[in-house]
């Protein structure tokens, strides 16, 4: 069964969501991130996708105290991304309680640096977060388009131990419009060895079923859960 991974996006220490990565279109939610994480843990979820949106903008991890508190209070396996630019950042994020470090733009712009981190900290400690628009990976919080397809980004990292890919379909993210099954079927065919986590537009059990049929291993759910498109108890059946 496909695994559901709840997402918490952080701005100013609060749970907020952006529509298609636009900071001018953000939606705050009345949740304390630590309390929400505790609830998710109690519901049986095994993993959490924690995104430091502020850190991504400032190019440094900003919400390590939140990460630390969630790691201390819950048993969730946390992947943390946002603003990780130096080896020191990787070390601090792992020490603060993250199981996995999510890296996006760096995998496109500075792959050799990422390879050195993977060799130093272990490839299994990383996942590549690839945000895709019109078949190409974007960088800098979706503001810049690269010329690279997903496999061109991740293939060179496989010999260094990369096992996981988080792929966001930008055209669907935050839109509550459902997923594009063909997008993920194509991704699965091109990257057969990776544990693929889908993100963007997942709004119903039917979306989860279609992703599972496409061979996808896990799915990140955020906005649909916060806005009751997806009942949390029902989602917990896919906790993994």
Secondary structure, DSSP 8 states (H G I E B T S, - for coil): --EEEEEEEEETTEEEEEETTEEEEEEE-S--HHHHHHHHHHHT--EEEEEEHHHHHHTS---HHHHHHHHHH---EEEEESS--SHHHHHHHHHTT-SEEEE-HHHHH-HHHHHHHHHHH-GGGEEEEEEEETTEEEETTTTEE-S--HHHHHHHHHTTT--EEEEEETTTTTT-----HHHHHHHHHH-TTSEEEEES---SHHHHHHHHHTT--EEEE-HHHHTTSS-HHHHHTT--
